[in-house]
Amino acid sequence: MSLKPGAWVEPIKMTQSIRDAGFTPVPEEVSLTVTGTLESRAGHFVLVLDRMEKLREIVCVSGRDTGLQPNVGKTVEIEGRWRFDDGALLVDKITLPGQAPSPARLRSRDGGAP
């Protein structure tokens, strides 16, 4: 599902809503594509989301050699899987957007709604 720019839905609430509707969400397959400014704070990478109605920051954890460190201070687009145990984003891919930042999207790994 795609969200309008500036909107945010907590992944835990989204999966609960899916469950309440009678479906079975697969938490391990909840992915996000988000844009913002990547920062480094006390040994952690934090993405400060852009175009948000309220300030929203996401802790990012490198899932493989995704090149987080060289992109600190830059506006980036990050794709990754949501970790429900600690509320962090396990980064699969990081790119520098060549156009206007895209809105946050919440989707399953197959591209559909979770």
C-alpha positions in Angstrom: 0.0 0.0 0.0 1.2 3.5 -0.7 0.7 6.3 1.8 0.2 10.0 0.9 3.3 12.2 1.5 3.6 13.1 5.2 1.5 10.1 6.4 2.8 7.3 8.6 1.2 4.1 9.8 2.9 2.2 12.5 3.7 -1.3 11.1 2.6 -3.0 14.3 -0.8 -1.3 14.0 -1.1 -2.1 10.3 -0.5 -5.8 10.8 -3.0 -5.8 13.7 -5.6 -4.2 11.5 -5.0 -6.9 8.8 -5.4 -9.6 11.5 -8.6 -7.9 12.8 -10.0 -8.0 9.2 -9.5 -11.8 9.2 -6.3 -12.1 7.3 -2.9 -13.4 8.4 -0.2 -10.8 8.1 3.4 -12.0 7.6 5.5 -9.7 9.8 8.8 -10.9 8.3 7.6 -9.7 4.9 6.7 -6.1 5.8 8.9 -3.8 3.8 9.3 0.0 3.7 10.6 2.3 1.1 11.3 5.7 2.7 13.2 8.9 2.0 14.9 11.3 4.2 18.2 12.5 5.6 20.5 9.9 6.9 22.2 10.8 10.2 24.7 9.1 12.5 24.1 9.4 16.2 25.9 7.6 19.0 27.0 4.7 16.7 23.5 4.3 15.1 22.2 5.3 11.8 18.9 7.3 11.9 16.8 8.3 8.9 14.9 11.6 9.5 12.0 11.2 7.1 11.2 14.0 4.8 7.8 15.6 3.9 6.3 14.3 7.2 3.4 16.1 9.0 5.1 15.2 12.3 8.8 14.6 12.8 9.5 10.9 12.3 12.9 9.1 12.7 13.7 5.5 11.9 16.7 3.6 13.2 18.4 1.9 10.2 20.5 -1.3 10.5 22.6 -2.4 7.7 21.3 -5.8 6.4 24.4 -6.2 4.1 27.0 -3.9 2.8 24.5 -1.2 2.0 26.8 1.8 2.2 25.1 3.7 5.0 28.2 5.4 6.3 29.2 7.2 3.0 25.6 8.6 2.8 25.4 10.3 6.2 24.2 13.8 5.7 22.6 13.1 2.3 19.0 12.7 1.2 18.5 9.0 0.4 15.9 6.5 -0.5 16.1 3.3 1.6 14.3 0.0 1.0 14.3 -2.5 3.8 12.3 -4.9 6.1 10.7 -3.7 9.3 12.0 -5.4 12.4 9.1 -5.7 14.9 11.4 -6.7 17.8 13.2 -3.4 18.0 11.3 -1.1 15.6 14.2 -0.6 13.3 14.6 -0.9 9.5 16.9 -3.6 8.2 18.3 -1.9 5.1 18.4 -3.9 1.9 19.1 -1.0 -0.5 20.0 2.6 -0.4 20.0 5.0 -3.3 20.3 8.7 -3.9 17.0 9.9 -5.4 17.4 11.7 -8.7 14.0 13.2 -8.5 11.6 14.4 -5.8 11.5 12.0 -2.8 8.8 9.4 -3.0 6.3 8.9 -0.1 6.6 6.3 2.5 5.2 3.0 1.3 4.3 -0.1 3.4 4.1 -3.3 1.4 4.8 -7.0 1.6 7.8 -8.5 -0.1 5.6 -9.6 -3.1 4.7 -5.9 -3.7 1.1 -6.1 -2.3 -0.4 -5.0 0.9 0.9 -6.9 3.9 
